[in-house]
Amino acid sequence: MGFFNFNKKDIDEQSFIKWIQLTDIIQFEEIKQASKSEAVLIFKHSTRCGISRMVKRQFEQLFLEQHKNYKVYYLDLLNYRDISNLIATEFQVIHQSPQILVINNENVVFNASHYDITEIDLNRFL
């Protein structure tokens, strides 16, 4: 597929991240439940945005072997805007793209957007 279309490669690049595609509102409840025992990350990504694509690649480079057990959800904003809207409403976080949210105990404990995502200290959430 071309630059502006979703490409499976977008979420399968070599990295320690085990991307979980966030495609169903039901998964929102799973995320909240999982966050009771561990930090869960949601990466909101616009597949048509060059900045979002670049930040995603840089974010993947932050993942080291010690981070490989993080649950990291990948949200394609163009195809699942309803889920993004639910996240914004339920967690009271303004929608941005790209954006990373860290959920712990059913609350957003950290969020960043654009190039600030590349400054995240993943060890902080181990």
C-alpha positions in Angstrom: 0.0 0.0 0.0 1.0 3.6 -0.5 2.3 6.2 2.0 -1.2 7.4 2.9 -2.8 4.0 3.4 -2.7 1.7 6.4 -0.1 -0.8 5.9 0.3 -3.9 8.2 4.0 -3.1 8.2 3.1 0.0 10.2 2.6 -2.1 13.2 5.0 -5.0 12.5 8.3 -3.2 12.3 11.1 -4.9 14.2 10.8 -3.8 17.8 10.3 -5.2 21.3 6.8 -3.7 21.1 4.0 -6.3 20.9 1.4 -4.0 19.3 -2.2 -4.9 20.2 -4.5 -3.4 17.6 -7.3 -1.4 19.3 -10.3 -1.9 17.0 -13.3 -2.5 19.3 -14.9 -0.5 22.0 -15.1 -3.7 24.1 -11.3 -3.5 24.4 -11.6 -0.3 26.3 -13.0 -2.2 29.3 -10.1 -4.8 28.9 -7.6 -1.9 29.1 -9.2 -0.5 32.2 -9.2 -4.0 33.9 -5.6 -4.7 32.9 -4.5 -1.3 34.2 -5.5 -2.4 37.7 -2.4 -4.7 37.8 0.0 -3.1 35.4 0.5 0.0 33.3 -1.1 -0.1 29.9 -0.1 2.2 27.0 -2.3 3.4 24.2 -0.6 4.9 21.1 -3.0 7.0 19.0 -1.7 7.2 15.5 -2.8 9.0 12.3 -1.7 6.8 9.4 -1.9 9.9 7.0 0.4 12.1 9.1 4.1 12.2 8.4 4.8 13.5 11.9 2.8 10.7 13.5 4.7 8.1 11.5 8.0 9.6 12.4 7.1 9.8 16.1 5.9 6.2 16.0 9.2 5.0 14.7 11.1 7.0 17.3 8.8 5.7 20.0 9.5 2.1 18.9 13.3 2.8 19.3 12.7 3.6 23.0 11.5 0.0 23.6 14.2 -2.2 25.0 14.0 -5.8 26.0 13.0 -4.9 29.6 9.9 -3.2 28.2 8.7 -6.1 26.0 6.0 -7.1 28.5 4.2 -3.8 28.4 0.7 -4.0 26.9 0.8 -1.4 24.1 -2.4 -0.7 22.2 -2.2 0.8 18.7 -5.2 2.9 17.7 -5.5 3.9 14.0 -7.4 7.1 14.4 -8.7 7.3 10.9 -10.5 4.0 11.1 -11.5 4.0 14.8 -12.2 7.6 15.7 -15.2 6.5 17.8 -12.7 4.7 20.1 -10.5 7.8 20.3 -13.6 9.9 21.2 -14.5 7.4 24.0 -10.9 7.5 25.4 -11.0 11.3 25.4 -14.3 11.4 27.1 -13.8 8.6 29.7 -10.2 9.6 30.6 -10.9 13.4 30.2 -7.9 13.9 28.0 -8.0 16.2 25.0 -7.6 14.3 21.7 -4.3 14.8 19.9 -2.3 12.9 17.3 0.0 11.3 17.7 -0.6 10.7 21.4 0.5 8.3 24.0 -1.5 7.6 27.1 -0.3 5.5 30.1 -3.2 4.0 32.0 -2.8 2.7 35.6 -5.6 1.9 38.0 -8.1 3.0 35.4 -6.7 6.5 35.2 -4.4 8.3 32.8 -1.1 8.8 34.8 0.8 10.2 31.8 0.1 11.5 28.4 2.1 13.2 25.7 1.7 14.2 22.1 3.8 14.8 19.1 7.6 14.9 19.7 7.1 14.9 23.5 6.3 11.2 23.1 9.9 10.5 22.2 10.9 11.8 25.6 8.9 9.3 27.7 10.9 7.3 30.3 9.4 3.9 29.9 11.3 2.6 33.0 9.1 4.9 35.1 6.1 2.6 34.5 7.7 -0.8 35.1 
